[in-house]
């Protein structure tokens, strides 16, 4: 039995297929992962822009300047 010729796709066929595919991937919104609680005493690496003169002040007293900046910020926040 010879293969039946395919019928040409119509605009309605393509539209309904596209709508079904779109609906399948957009019906459920992914939930954001739960926010982790901060562990006391664990430091997080960040990028921070500080004026050069302030950075020079903390670096001039030698190693540990990042800890001194952290202490100054902690004092400024009242913690």
PQR file with spaces between the fields and no chain letter, atoms N, CA, C, O and H, PARSE charges and radii, in Angstrom:
ATOM       1  N    UNK     1       0.845   -1.162    0.000 -0.4000 1.5000
ATOM       2  CA   UNK     1       0.000    0.000    0.000 -0.0000 2.0000
ATOM       3  C    UNK     1       0.896    1.232    0.000  0.5500 1.7000
ATOM       4  O    UNK     1       1.726    1.396    0.895 -0.5500 1.4000
ATOM       5  N    UNK     2       0.737    2.087   -0.984 -0.4000 1.5000
ATOM       6  CA   UNK     2       1.591    3.267   -1.072 -0.0000 2.0000
ATOM       7  C    UNK     2       1.277    4.243    0.057  0.5500 1.7000
ATOM       8  O    UNK     2       0.158    4.313    0.566 -0.5500 1.4000
ATOM       9  H    UNK     2       0.063    1.954   -1.711  0.4000 1.0000
ATOM      10  N    UNK     3       2.328    5.004    0.431 -0.4000 1.5000
ATOM      11  CA   UNK     3       2.139    6.004    1.480 -0.0000 2.0000
ATOM      12  C    UNK     3       1.159    7.070    1.003  0.5500 1.7000
ATOM      13  O    UNK     3       1.169    7.497   -0.152 -0.5500 1.4000
ATOM      14  H    UNK     3       3.237    4.947    0.018  0.4000 1.0000
ATOM      15  N    UNK     4       0.338    7.466    1.921 -0.4000 1.5000
ATOM      16  CA   UNK     4      -0.607    8.536    1.615 -0.0000 2.0000
ATOM      17  C    UNK     4       0.152    9.862    1.577  0.5500 1.7000
ATOM      18  O    UNK     4       1.004   10.092    2.434 -0.5500 1.4000
ATOM      19  H    UNK     4       0.330    7.119    2.859  0.4000 1.0000
ATOM      20  N    UNK     5      -0.120   10.714    0.643 -0.4000 1.5000
ATOM      21  CA   UNK     5       0.563   12.014    0.623 -0.0000 2.0000
ATOM      22  C    UNK     5       0.136   12.835    1.846  0.5500 1.7000
ATOM      23  O    UNK     5      -1.018   12.804    2.274 -0.5500 1.4000
ATOM      24  H    UNK     5      -0.812   10.528   -0.054  0.4000 1.0000
ATOM      25  N    UNK     6       1.101   13.562    2.382 -0.4000 1.5000
ATOM      26  CA   UNK     6       0.780   14.401    3.532 -0.0000 2.0000
ATOM      27  C    UNK     6      -0.109   15.553    3.104  0.5500 1.7000
ATOM      28  O    UNK     6       0.030   16.112    2.016 -0.5500 1.4000
ATOM      29  H    UNK     6       2.038   13.588    2.034  0.4000 1.0000
ATOM      30  N    UNK     7      -0.999   15.877    3.974 -0.4000 1.5000
ATOM      31  CA   UNK     7      -1.814   17.054    3.666 -0.0000 2.0000
ATOM      32  C    UNK     7      -1.025   18.285    4.105  0.5500 1.7000
ATOM      33  O    UNK     7      -0.326   18.233    5.117 -0.5500 1.4000
ATOM      34  H    UNK     7      -1.111   15.422    4.858  0.4000 1.0000
ATOM      35  N    UNK     8      -1.119   19.350    3.391 -0.4000 1.5000
ATOM      36  CA   UNK     8      -0.359   20.546    3.751 -0.0000 2.0000
ATOM      37  C    UNK     8      -0.822   21.100    5.096  0.5500 1.7000
ATOM      38  O    UNK     8      -2.006   21.048    5.429 -0.5500 1.4000
ATOM      39  H    UNK     8      -1.687   19.392    2.569  0.4000 1.0000
ATOM      40  N    UNK     9       0.121   21.626    5.854 -0.4000 1.5000
ATOM      41  CA   UNK     9      -0.220   22.213    7.146 -0.0000 2.0000
ATOM      42  C    UNK     9      -0.924   23.537    6.899  0.5500 1.7000
ATOM      43  O    UNK     9      -0.557   24.307    6.011 -0.5500 1.4000
ATOM      44  H    UNK     9       1.083   21.668    5.584  0.4000 1.0000
ATOM      45  N    UNK    10      -1.914   23.770    7.685 -0.4000 1.5000
ATOM      46  CA   UNK    10      -2.623   25.038    7.566 -0.0000 2.0000
ATOM      47  C    UNK    10      -2.200   25.951    8.700  0.5500 1.7000
ATOM      48  O    UNK    10      -1.545   25.519    9.649 -0.5500 1.4000
ATOM      49  H    UNK    10      -2.213   23.144    8.406  0.4000 1.0000
ATOM      50  N    UNK    11      -2.572   27.196    8.598 -0.4000 1.5000
ATOM      51  CA   UNK    11      -2.243   28.173    9.625 -0.0000 2.0000
ATOM      52  C    UNK    11      -2.845   27.766   10.965  0.5500 1.7000
ATOM      53  O    UNK    11      -2.210   27.942   12.005 -0.5500 1.4000
ATOM      54  H    UNK    11      -3.104   27.547    7.827  0.4000 1.0000
ATOM      55  N    UNK    12      -4.046   27.230   10.954 -0.4000 1.5000
ATOM      56  CA   UNK    12      -4.697   26.819   12.193 -0.0000 2.0000
ATOM      57  C    UNK    12      -3.939   25.669   12.858  0.5500 1.7000
ATOM      58  O    UNK    12      -3.828   25.636   14.084 -0.5500 1.4000
ATOM      59  H    UNK    12      -4.562   27.086   10.110  0.4000 1.0000
ATOM      60  N    UNK    13      -3.422   24.736   12.075 -0.4000 1.5000
ATOM      61  CA   UNK    13      -2.651   23.630   12.637 -0.0000 2.0000
ATOM      62  C    UNK    13      -1.387   24.158   13.321  0.5500 1.7000
ATOM      63  O    UNK    13      -1.085   23.781   14.454 -0.5500 1.4000
ATOM      64  H    UNK    13      -3.512   24.764   11.080  0.4000 1.0000
ATOM      65  N    UNK    14      -0.660   25.023   12.634 -0.4000 1.5000
ATOM      66  CA   UNK    14       0.577   25.576   13.186 -0.0000 2.0000
ATOM      67  C    UNK    14       0.272   26.408   14.425  0.5500 1.7000
ATOM      68  O    UNK    14       0.996   26.327   15.418 -0.5500 1.4000
ATOM      69  H    UNK    14      -0.905   25.328   11.714  0.4000 1.0000
ATOM      70  N    UNK    15      -0.777   27.196   14.379 -0.4000 1.5000
ATOM      71  CA   UNK    15      -1.129   28.036   15.523 -0.0000 2.0000
ATOM      72  C    UNK    15      -1.509   27.183   16.723  0.5500 1.7000
ATOM      73  O    UNK    15      -1.062   27.452   17.838 -0.5500 1.4000
ATOM      74  H    UNK    15      -1.364   27.262   13.573  0.4000 1.0000
ATOM      75  N    UNK    16      -2.323   26.164   16.511 -0.4000 1.5000
ATOM      76  CA   UNK    16      -2.745   25.339   17.653 -0.0000 2.0000
ATOM      77  C    UNK    16      -1.561   24.563   18.231  0.5500 1.7000
ATOM      78  O    UNK    16      -1.480   24.380   19.446 -0.5500 1.4000
ATOM      79  H    UNK    16      -2.686   25.946   15.605  0.4000 1.0000
ATOM      80  N    UNK    17      -0.647   24.109   17.384 -0.4000 1.5000
ATOM      81  CA   UNK    17       0.552   23.440   17.883 -0.0000 2.0000
ATOM      82  C    UNK    17       1.433   24.401   18.670  0.5500 1.7000
ATOM      83  O    UNK    17       1.962   24.041   19.722 -0.5500 1.4000
ATOM      84  H    UNK    17      -0.713   24.257   16.397  0.4000 1.0000
ATOM      85  N    UNK    18       1.591   25.609   18.171 -0.4000 1.5000
ATOM      86  CA   UNK    18       2.406   26.602   18.865 -0.0000 2.0000
ATOM      87  C    UNK    18       1.779   26.981   20.201  0.5500 1.7000
ATOM      88  O    UNK    18       2.480   27.095   21.206 -0.5500 1.4000
ATOM      89  H    UNK    18       1.161   25.901   17.316  0.4000 1.0000
ATOM      90  N    UNK    19       0.473   27.176   20.218 -0.4000 1.5000
ATOM      91  CA   UNK    19      -0.207   27.511   21.466 -0.0000 2.0000
ATOM      92  C    UNK    19      -0.088   26.382   22.482  0.5500 1.7000
ATOM      93  O    UNK    19       0.109   26.637   23.670 -0.5500 1.4000
ATOM      94  H    UNK    19      -0.097   27.084   19.401  0.4000 1.0000
ATOM      95  N    UNK    20      -0.205   25.148   22.029 -0.4000 1.5000
ATOM      96  CA   UNK    20      -0.085   24.007   22.943 -0.0000 2.0000
ATOM      97  C    UNK    20       1.334   23.921   23.508  0.5500 1.7000
ATOM      98  O    UNK    20       1.512   23.665   24.698 -0.5500 1.4000
ATOM      99  H    UNK    20      -0.364   24.942   21.064  0.4000 1.0000
ATOM     100  N    UNK    21       2.335   24.133   22.663 -0.4000 1.5000
ATOM     101  CA   UNK    21       3.723   24.089   23.127 -0.0000 2.0000
ATOM     102  C    UNK    21       3.993   25.224   24.105  0.5500 1.7000
ATOM     103  O    UNK    21       4.655   25.019   25.122 -0.5500 1.4000
ATOM     104  H    UNK    21       2.190   24.342   21.696  0.4000 1.0000
ATOM     105  N    UNK    22       3.491   26.415   23.811 -0.4000 1.5000
ATOM     106  CA   UNK    22       3.689   27.574   24.691 -0.0000 2.0000
ATOM     107  C    UNK    22       3.003   27.343   26.031  0.5500 1.7000
ATOM     108  O    UNK    22       3.572   27.625   27.086 -0.5500 1.4000
ATOM     109  H    UNK    22       2.953   26.582   22.984  0.4000 1.0000
ATOM     110  N    UNK    23       1.780   26.830   25.984 -0.4000 1.5000
ATOM     111  CA   UNK    23       1.033   26.587   27.213 -0.0000 2.0000
ATOM     112  C    UNK    23       1.734   25.561   28.096  0.5500 1.7000
ATOM     113  O    UNK    23       1.742   25.680   29.321 -0.5500 1.4000
ATOM     114  H    UNK    23       1.318   26.601   25.127  0.4000 1.0000
ATOM     115  N    UNK    24       2.319   24.557   27.459 -0.4000 1.5000
ATOM     116  CA   UNK    24       2.992   23.497   28.214 -0.0000 2.0000
ATOM     117  C    UNK    24       4.182   24.044   29.004  0.5500 1.7000
ATOM     118  O    UNK    24       4.424   23.607   30.130 -0.5500 1.4000
ATOM     119  H    UNK    24       2.312   24.461   26.463  0.4000 1.0000
ATOM     120  N    UNK    25       4.919   24.983   28.436 -0.4000 1.5000
ATOM     121  CA   UNK    25       6.113   25.490   29.117 -0.0000 2.0000
ATOM     122  C    UNK    25       5.840   26.708   29.984  0.5500 1.7000
ATOM     123  O    UNK    25       6.719   27.122   30.739 -0.5500 1.4000
ATOM     124  H    UNK    25       4.722   25.337   27.522  0.4000 1.0000
ATOM     125  N    UNK    26       4.650   27.297   29.901 -0.4000 1.5000
ATOM     126  CA   UNK    26       4.387   28.502   30.681 -0.0000 2.0000
ATOM     127  C    UNK    26       3.296   28.335   31.717  0.5500 1.7000
ATOM     128  O    UNK    26       2.942   29.312   32.378 -0.5500 1.4000
ATOM     129  H    UNK    26       3.936   26.961   29.287  0.4000 1.0000
ATOM     130  N    UNK    27       2.758   27.168   31.887 -0.4000 1.5000
ATOM     131  CA   UNK    27       1.642   27.021   32.811 -0.0000 2.0000
ATOM     132  C    UNK    27       2.076   27.093   34.270  0.5500 1.7000
ATOM     133  O    UNK    27       1.301   27.562   35.104 -0.5500 1.4000
ATOM     134  H    UNK    27       3.045   26.375   31.350  0.4000 1.0000
ATOM     135  N    UNK    28       3.269   26.653   34.607 -0.4000 1.5000
ATOM     136  CA   UNK    28       3.698   26.642   35.995 -0.0000 2.0000
ATOM     137  C    UNK    28       4.941   27.509   36.154  0.5500 1.7000
ATOM     138  O    UNK    28       5.953   27.294   35.488 -0.5500 1.4000
ATOM     139  H    UNK    28       3.899   26.273   33.929  0.4000 1.0000
ATOM     140  N    UNK    29       4.851   28.485   37.040 -0.4000 1.5000
ATOM     141  CA   UNK    29       5.973   29.367   37.302 -0.0000 2.0000
ATOM     142  C    UNK    29       6.888   28.690   38.313  0.5500 1.7000
ATOM     143  O    UNK    29       6.437   28.214   39.355 -0.5500 1.4000
ATOM     144  H    UNK    29       4.029   28.660   37.582  0.4000 1.0000
ATOM     145  N    UNK    30       8.168   28.654   37.995 -0.4000 1.5000
ATOM     146  CA   UNK    30       9.129   28.033   38.906 -0.0000 2.0000
ATOM     147  C    UNK    30       9.270   28.891   40.149  0.5500 1.7000
ATOM     148  O    UNK    30       9.334   30.118   40.069 -0.5500 1.4000
ATOM     149  H    UNK    30       8.534   29.041   37.148  0.4000 1.0000
ATOM     150  N    UNK    31       9.318   28.235   41.296 -0.4000 1.5000
ATOM     151  CA   UNK    31       9.479   28.950   42.553 -0.0000 2.0000
ATOM     152  C    UNK    31      10.949   29.257   42.780  0.5500 1.7000
ATOM     153  O    UNK    31      11.831   28.486   42.398 -0.5500 1.4000
ATOM     154  H    UNK    31       9.266   27.238   41.361  0.4000 1.0000
ATOM     155  N    UNK    32      11.193   30.397   43.408 -0.4000 1.5000
ATOM     156  CA   UNK    32      12.562   30.769   43.740 -0.0000 2.0000
ATOM     157  C    UNK    32      13.088   29.830   44.819  0.5500 1.7000
ATOM     158  O    UNK    32      12.325   29.390   45.679 -0.5500 1.4000
ATOM     159  H    UNK    32      10.477   31.023   43.717  0.4000 1.0000
ATOM     160  N    UNK    33      14.374   29.520   44.785 -0.4000 1.5000
ATOM     161  CA   UNK    33      14.916   28.650   45.827 -0.0000 2.0000
ATOM     162  C    UNK    33      14.797   29.330   47.185  0.5500 1.7000
ATOM     163  O    UNK    33      14.853   30.557   47.263 -0.5500 1.4000
ATOM     164  H    UNK    33      14.993   29.877   44.086  0.4000 1.0000
ATOM     165  N    UNK    34      14.635   28.567   48.241 -0.4000 1.5000
ATOM     166  CA   UNK    34      14.497   29.186   49.561 -0.0000 2.0000
ATOM     167  C    UNK    34      15.754   29.955   49.932  0.5500 1.7000
ATOM     168  O    UNK    34      16.869   29.535   49.622 -0.5500 1.4000
ATOM     169  H    UNK    34      14.589   27.570   48.178  0.4000 1.0000
ATOM     170  N    UNK    35      15.558   31.091   50.602 -0.4000 1.5000
ATOM     171  CA   UNK    35      16.684   31.923   50.996 -0.0000 2.0000
ATOM     172  C    UNK    35      17.412   31.252   52.154  0.5500 1.7000
ATOM     173  O    UNK    35      16.804   30.819   53.133 -0.5500 1.4000
ATOM     174  H    UNK    35      14.652   31.432   50.853  0.4000 1.0000
ATOM     175  N    UNK    36      18.737   31.180   52.011 -0.4000 1.5000
ATOM     176  CA   UNK    36      19.534   30.550   53.054 -0.0000 2.0000
ATOM     177  C    UNK    36      19.694   31.508   54.225  0.5500 1.7000
ATOM     178  O    UNK    36      19.826   32.719   54.043 -0.5500 1.4000
ATOM     179  H    UNK    36      19.231   31.532   51.216  0.4000 1.0000
ATOM     180  N    UNK    37      19.679   30.951   55.420 -0.4000 1.5000
ATOM     181  CA   UNK    37      19.925   31.759   56.604 -0.0000 2.0000
ATOM     182  C    UNK    37      21.419   31.995   56.740  0.5500 1.7000
ATOM     183  O    UNK    37      22.229   31.107   56.473 -0.5500 1.4000
ATOM     184  H    UNK    37      19.571   29.968   55.567  0.4000 1.0000
ATOM     185  N    UNK    38      21.770   33.199   57.156 -0.4000 1.5000
ATOM     186  CA   UNK    38      23.175   33.533   57.334 -0.0000 2.0000
ATOM     187  C    UNK    38      23.710   32.807   58.570  0.5500 1.7000
ATOM     188  O    UNK    38      23.069   32.789   59.621 -0.5500 1.4000
ATOM     189  H    UNK    38      21.112   33.920   57.372  0.4000 1.0000
ATOM     190  N    UNK    39      24.866   32.227   58.429 -0.4000 1.5000
ATOM     191  CA   UNK    39      25.505   31.544   59.542 -0.0000 2.0000
ATOM     192  C    UNK    39      26.399   32.566   60.239  0.5500 1.7000
ATOM     193  O    UNK    39      27.241   33.187   59.590 -0.5500 1.4000
ATOM     194  H    UNK    39      25.387   32.242   57.575  0.4000 1.0000
ATOM     195  N    UNK    40      26.232   32.752   61.545 -0.4000 1.5000
ATOM     196  CA   UNK    40      27.061   33.741   62.240 -0.0000 2.0000
ATOM     197  C    UNK    40      28.547   33.410   62.113  0.5500 1.7000
ATOM     198  O    UNK    40      28.951   32.254   62.234 -0.5500 1.4000
ATOM     199  H    UNK    40      25.548   32.248   62.072  0.4000 1.0000
ATOM     200  N    UNK    41      29.343   34.433   61.869 -0.4000 1.5000
ATOM     201  CA   UNK    41      30.789   34.262   61.807 -0.0000 2.0000
ATOM     202  C    UNK    41      31.326   33.849   60.449  0.5500 1.7000
ATOM     203  O    UNK    41      32.541   33.800   60.260 -0.5500 1.4000
ATOM     204  H    UNK    41      29.015   35.372   61.770  0.4000 1.0000
ATOM     205  N    UNK    42      30.455   33.552   59.503 -0.4000 1.5000
ATOM     206  CA   UNK    42      30.905   33.171   58.164 -0.0000 2.0000
ATOM     207  C    UNK    42      30.910   34.423   57.297  0.5500 1.7000
ATOM     208  O    UNK    42      29.916   35.146   57.230 -0.5500 1.4000
ATOM     209  H    UNK    42      29.468   33.592   59.656  0.4000 1.0000
ATOM     210  N    UNK    43      32.020   34.669   56.645 -0.4000 1.5000
ATOM     211  CA   UNK    43      32.144   35.867   55.816 -0.0000 2.0000
ATOM     212  C    UNK    43      31.800   35.545   54.370  0.5500 1.7000
ATOM     213  O    UNK    43      32.013   34.432   53.889 -0.5500 1.4000
ATOM     214  H    UNK    43      32.827   34.082   56.699  0.4000 1.0000
ATOM     215  N    UNK    44      31.267   36.544   53.698 -0.4000 1.5000
ATOM     216  CA   UNK    44      30.888   36.394   52.298 -0.0000 2.0000
ATOM     217  C    UNK    44      31.728   37.343   51.459  0.5500 1.7000
ATOM     218  O    UNK    44      31.914   38.506   51.817 -0.5500 1.4000
ATOM     219  H    UNK    44      31.094   37.448   54.089  0.4000 1.0000
ATOM     220  N    UNK    45      32.228   36.843   50.354 -0.4000 1.5000
ATOM     221  CA   UNK    45      33.033   37.666   49.466 -0.0000 2.0000
ATOM     222  C    UNK    45      32.115   38.550   48.637  0.5500 1.7000
ATOM     223  O    UNK    45      31.171   38.071   48.009 -0.5500 1.4000
ATOM     224  H    UNK    45      32.077   35.899   50.064  0.4000 1.0000
ATOM     225  N    UNK    46      32.407   39.864   48.645 -0.4000 1.5000
ATOM     226  CA   UNK    46      31.629   40.831   47.866 -0.0000 2.0000
ATOM     227  C    UNK    46      32.584   41.788   47.163  0.5500 1.7000
ATOM     228  O    UNK    46      33.770   41.846   47.487 -0.5500 1.4000
ATOM     229  H    UNK    46      33.173   40.253   49.155  0.4000 1.0000
ATOM     230  N    UNK    47      32.067   42.524   46.217 -0.4000 1.5000
ATOM     231  CA   UNK    47      32.824   43.596   45.574 -0.0000 2.0000
ATOM     232  C    UNK    47      32.296   44.898   46.136  0.5500 1.7000
ATOM     233  O    UNK    47      31.088   45.132   46.158 -0.5500 1.4000
ATOM     234  H    UNK    47      31.104   42.477   45.953  0.4000 1.0000
ATOM     235  N    UNK    48      33.204   45.741   46.588 -0.4000 1.5000
ATOM     236  CA   UNK    48      32.818   46.981   47.238 -0.0000 2.0000
ATOM     237  C    UNK    48      33.672   48.113   46.696  0.5500 1.7000
ATOM     238  O    UNK    48      34.893   47.980   46.624 -0.5500 1.4000
ATOM     239  H    UNK    48      34.185   45.551   46.570  0.4000 1.0000
ATOM     240  N    UNK    49      33.061   49.211   46.317 -0.4000 1.5000
ATOM     241  CA   UNK    49      33.805   50.356   45.808 -0.0000 2.0000
ATOM     242  C    UNK    49      34.035   51.329   46.956  0.5500 1.7000
ATOM     243  O    UNK    49      33.086   51.827   47.563 -0.5500 1.4000
ATOM     244  H    UNK    49      32.069   49.319   46.376  0.4000 1.0000
ATOM     245  N    UNK    50      35.307   51.594   47.246 -0.4000 1.5000
ATOM     246  CA   UNK    50      35.700   52.467   48.347 -0.0000 2.0000
ATOM     247  C    UNK    50      36.632   53.529   47.776  0.5500 1.7000
ATOM     248  O    UNK    50      37.448   53.248   46.898 -0.5500 1.4000
ATOM     249  H    UNK    50      36.077   51.189   46.754  0.4000 1.0000
ATOM     250  N    UNK    51      36.500   54.748   48.283 -0.4000 1.5000
ATOM     251  CA   UNK    51      37.403   55.825   47.842 -0.0000 2.0000
ATOM     252  C    UNK    51      38.845   55.420   48.117  0.5500 1.7000
ATOM     253  O    UNK    51      39.147   54.755   49.108 -0.5500 1.4000
ATOM     254  H    UNK    51      35.837   54.976   48.995  0.4000 1.0000
ATOM     255  N    UNK    52      39.726   55.838   47.213 -0.4000 1.5000
ATOM     256  CA   UNK    52      41.136   55.437   47.298 -0.0000 2.0000
ATOM     257  C    UNK    52      41.781   55.880   48.608  0.5500 1.7000
ATOM     258  O    UNK    52      42.565   55.132   49.192 -0.5500 1.4000
ATOM     259  H    UNK    52      39.481   56.378   46.408  0.4000 1.0000
ATOM     260  N    UNK    53      41.460   57.094   49.080 -0.4000 1.5000
ATOM     261  CA   UNK    53      42.080   57.567   50.318 -0.0000 2.0000
ATOM     262  C    UNK    53      41.645   56.753   51.531  0.5500 1.7000
ATOM     263  O    UNK    53      42.431   56.536   52.453 -0.5500 1.4000
ATOM     264  H    UNK    53      40.823   57.702   48.606  0.4000 1.0000
ATOM     265  N    UNK    54      40.405   56.306   51.529 -0.4000 1.5000
ATOM     266  CA   UNK    54      39.925   55.460   52.632 -0.0000 2.0000
ATOM     267  C    UNK    54      40.626   54.105   52.577  0.5500 1.7000
ATOM     268  O    UNK    54      41.050   53.582   53.608 -0.5500 1.4000
ATOM     269  H    UNK    54      39.767   56.482   50.780  0.4000 1.0000
ATOM     270  N    UNK    55      40.747   53.548   51.398 -0.4000 1.5000
ATOM     271  CA   UNK    55      41.436   52.269   51.237 -0.0000 2.0000
ATOM     272  C    UNK    55      42.898   52.382   51.643  0.5500 1.7000
ATOM     273  O    UNK    55      43.422   51.497   52.320 -0.5500 1.4000
ATOM     274  H    UNK    55      40.402   53.973   50.561  0.4000 1.0000
ATOM     275  N    UNK    56      43.560   53.460   51.238 -0.4000 1.5000
ATOM     276  CA   UNK    56      44.958   53.672   51.623 -0.0000 2.0000
ATOM     277  C    UNK    56      45.107   53.760   53.137  0.5500 1.7000
ATOM     278  O    UNK    56      46.076   53.246   53.695 -0.5500 1.4000
ATOM     279  H    UNK    56      43.134   54.178   50.688  0.4000 1.0000
ATOM     280  N    UNK    57      44.151   54.412   53.807 -0.4000 1.5000
ATOM     281  CA   UNK    57      44.198   54.537   55.265 -0.0000 2.0000
ATOM     282  C    UNK    57      44.200   53.158   55.932  0.5500 1.7000
ATOM     283  O    UNK    57      45.004   52.903   56.828 -0.5500 1.4000
ATOM     284  H    UNK    57      43.364   54.830   53.353  0.4000 1.0000
ATOM     285  N    UNK    58      43.304   52.274   55.495 -0.4000 1.5000
ATOM     286  CA   UNK    58      43.214   50.950   56.115 -0.0000 2.0000
ATOM     287  C    UNK    58      44.406   50.077   55.728  0.5500 1.7000
ATOM     288  O    UNK    58      44.899   49.308   56.552 -0.5500 1.4000
ATOM     289  H    UNK    58      42.651   52.481   54.767  0.4000 1.0000
ATOM     290  N    UNK    59      44.872   50.187   54.488 -0.4000 1.5000
ATOM     291  CA   UNK    59      46.010   49.377   54.048 -0.0000 2.0000
ATOM     292  C    UNK    59      47.330   49.831   54.677  0.5500 1.7000
ATOM     293  O    UNK    59      48.254   49.030   54.819 -0.5500 1.4000
ATOM     294  H    UNK    59      44.471   50.813   53.819  0.4000 1.0000
ATOM     295  N    UNK    60      47.422   51.099   55.051 -0.4000 1.5000
ATOM     296  CA   UNK    60      48.690   51.635   55.570 -0.0000 2.0000
ATOM     297  C    UNK    60      49.122   50.989   56.877  0.5500 1.7000
ATOM     298  O    UNK    60      50.309   50.988   57.203 -0.5500 1.4000
ATOM     299  H    UNK    60      46.671   51.749   54.936  0.4000 1.0000
ATOM     300  N    UNK    61      48.181   50.442   57.624 -0.4000 1.5000
ATOM     301  CA   UNK    61      48.544   49.827   58.904 -0.0000 2.0000
ATOM     302  C    UNK    61      48.854   48.338   58.772  0.5500 1.7000
ATOM     303  O    UNK    61      48.955   47.633   59.776 -0.5500 1.4000
ATOM     304  H    UNK    61      47.216   50.443   57.359  0.4000 1.0000
ATOM     305  N    UNK    62      49.005   47.859   57.537 -0.4000 1.5000
ATOM     306  CA   UNK    62      49.488   46.498   57.317 -0.0000 2.0000
ATOM     307  C    UNK    62      48.399   45.461   57.131  0.5500 1.7000
ATOM     308  O    UNK    62      47.229   45.787   56.933 -0.5500 1.4000
ATOM     309  H    UNK    62      48.923   48.431   56.722  0.4000 1.0000
ATOM     310  N    UNK    63      48.817   44.181   57.201 -0.4000 1.5000
ATOM     311  CA   UNK    63      47.872   43.081   57.004 -0.0000 2.0000
ATOM     312  C    UNK    63      46.711   43.147   57.992  0.5500 1.7000
ATOM     313  O    UNK    63      46.851   43.622   59.119 -0.5500 1.4000
ATOM     314  H    UNK    63      49.768   43.916   57.362  0.4000 1.0000
ATOM     315  N    UNK    64      45.575   42.660   57.537 -0.4000 1.5000
ATOM     316  CA   UNK    64      44.368   42.689   58.359 -0.0000 2.0000
ATOM     317  C    UNK    64      43.482   43.881   58.048  0.5500 1.7000
ATOM     318  O    UNK    64      42.509   44.147   58.755 -0.5500 1.4000
ATOM     319  H    UNK    64      45.462   42.274   56.621  0.4000 1.0000
ATOM     320  N    UNK    65      43.828   44.604   56.974 -0.4000 1.5000
ATOM     321  CA   UNK    65      43.065   45.802   56.647 -0.0000 2.0000
ATOM     322  C    UNK    65      41.607   45.492   56.314  0.5500 1.7000
ATOM     323  O    UNK    65      40.729   46.311   56.585 -0.5500 1.4000
ATOM     324  H    UNK    65      44.618   44.388   56.400  0.4000 1.0000
ATOM     325  N    UNK    66      41.336   44.323   55.731 -0.4000 1.5000
ATOM     326  CA   UNK    66      39.948   43.965   55.427 -0.0000 2.0000
ATOM     327  C    UNK    66      39.152   43.750   56.710  0.5500 1.7000
ATOM     328  O    UNK    66      37.985   44.131   56.795 -0.5500 1.4000
ATOM     329  H    UNK    66      42.049   43.657   55.512  0.4000 1.0000
ATOM     330  N    UNK    67      39.787   43.138   57.705 -0.4000 1.5000
ATOM     331  CA   UNK    67      39.115   42.950   58.994 -0.0000 2.0000
ATOM     332  C    UNK    67      38.847   44.295   59.661  0.5500 1.7000
ATOM     333  O    UNK    67      37.807   44.481   60.293 -0.5500 1.4000
ATOM     334  H    UNK    67      40.735   42.828   57.636  0.4000 1.0000
ATOM     335  N    UNK    68      39.786   45.234   59.522 -0.4000 1.5000
ATOM     336  CA   UNK    68      39.592   46.554   60.109 -0.0000 2.0000
ATOM     337  C    UNK    68      38.450   47.303   59.416  0.5500 1.7000
ATOM     338  O    UNK    68      37.682   48.009   60.068 -0.5500 1.4000
ATOM     339  H    UNK    68      40.631   45.083   59.009  0.4000 1.0000
ATOM     340  N    UNK    69      38.341   47.149   58.109 -0.4000 1.5000
ATOM     341  CA   UNK    69      37.205   47.757   57.399 -0.0000 2.0000
ATOM     342  C    UNK    69      35.906   47.118   57.890  0.5500 1.7000
ATOM     343  O    UNK    69      34.920   47.817   58.124 -0.5500 1.4000
ATOM     344  H    UNK    69      38.965   46.574   57.578  0.4000 1.0000
ATOM     345  N    UNK    70      35.905   45.808   58.044 -0.4000 1.5000
ATOM     346  CA   UNK    70      34.724   45.109   58.534 -0.0000 2.0000
ATOM     347  C    UNK    70      34.332   45.621   59.924  0.5500 1.7000
ATOM     348  O    UNK    70      33.157   45.867   60.195 -0.5500 1.4000
ATOM     349  H    UNK    70      36.707   45.241   57.854  0.4000 1.0000
ATOM     350  N    UNK    71      35.338   45.778   60.805 -0.4000 1.5000
ATOM     351  CA   UNK    71      35.069   46.285   62.160 -0.0000 2.0000
ATOM     352  C    UNK    71      34.508   47.694   62.115  0.5500 1.7000
ATOM     353  O    UNK    71      33.583   48.013   62.862 -0.5500 1.4000
ATOM     354  H    UNK    71      36.292   45.578   60.584  0.4000 1.0000
ATOM     355  N    UNK    72      35.058   48.554   61.241 -0.4000 1.5000
ATOM     356  CA   UNK    72      34.561   49.929   61.119 -0.0000 2.0000
ATOM     357  C    UNK    72      33.128   49.941   60.615  0.5500 1.7000
ATOM     358  O    UNK    72      32.312   50.731   61.089 -0.5500 1.4000
ATOM     359  H    UNK    72      35.809   48.294   60.634  0.4000 1.0000
ATOM     360  N    UNK    73      32.813   49.079   59.664 -0.4000 1.5000
ATOM     361  CA   UNK    73      31.439   49.016   59.156 -0.0000 2.0000
ATOM     362  C    UNK    73      30.493   48.462   60.215  0.5500 1.7000
ATOM     363  O    UNK    73      29.361   48.928   60.341 -0.5500 1.4000
ATOM     364  H    UNK    73      33.476   48.437   59.278  0.4000 1.0000
ATOM     365  N    UNK    74      30.944   47.490   60.962 -0.4000 1.5000
ATOM     366  CA   UNK    74      30.127   46.919   62.032 -0.0000 2.0000
ATOM     367  C    UNK    74      29.821   47.995   63.077  0.5500 1.7000
ATOM     368  O    UNK    74      28.686   48.104   63.542 -0.5500 1.4000
ATOM     369  H    UNK    74      31.864   47.112   60.860  0.4000 1.0000
ATOM     370  N    UNK    75      30.838   48.795   63.448 -0.4000 1.5000
ATOM     371  CA   UNK    75      30.666   49.870   64.420 -0.0000 2.0000
ATOM     372  C    UNK    75      29.694   50.924   63.871  0.5500 1.7000
ATOM     373  O    UNK    75      28.848   51.434   64.606 -0.5500 1.4000
ATOM     374  H    UNK    75      31.760   48.706   63.071  0.4000 1.0000
ATOM     375  N    UNK    76      29.818   51.245   62.581 -0.4000 1.5000
ATOM     376  CA   UNK    76      28.944   52.245   61.961 -0.0000 2.0000
ATOM     377  C    UNK    76      27.483   51.787   61.935  0.5500 1.7000
ATOM     378  O    UNK    76      26.575   52.616   61.994 -0.5500 1.4000
ATOM     379  H    UNK    76      30.505   50.830   61.984  0.4000 1.0000
ATOM     380  N    UNK    77      27.253   50.491   61.850 -0.4000 1.5000
ATOM     381  CA   UNK    77      25.876   49.987   61.820 -0.0000 2.0000
ATOM     382  C    UNK    77      25.310   49.771   63.217  0.5500 1.7000
ATOM     383  O    UNK    77      24.130   49.454   63.370 -0.5500 1.4000
ATOM     384  H    UNK    77      27.990   49.817   61.803  0.4000 1.0000
ATOM     385  N    UNK    78      26.150   49.942   64.235 -0.4000 1.5000
ATOM     386  CA   UNK    78      25.673   49.794   65.608 -0.0000 2.0000
ATOM     387  C    UNK    78      25.628   48.357   66.080  0.5500 1.7000
ATOM     388  O    UNK    78      24.895   48.036   67.015 -0.5500 1.4000
ATOM     389  H    UNK    78      27.109   50.199   64.110  0.4000 1.0000
ATOM     390  N    UNK    79      26.395   47.492   65.451 -0.4000 1.5000
ATOM     391  CA   UNK    79      26.398   46.075   65.855 -0.0000 2.0000
ATOM     392  C    UNK    79      27.651   45.741   66.590  0.5500 1.7000
ATOM     393  O    UNK    79      27.835   44.598   67.009 -0.5500 1.4000
ATOM     394  H    UNK    79      26.991   47.753   64.692  0.4000 1.0000
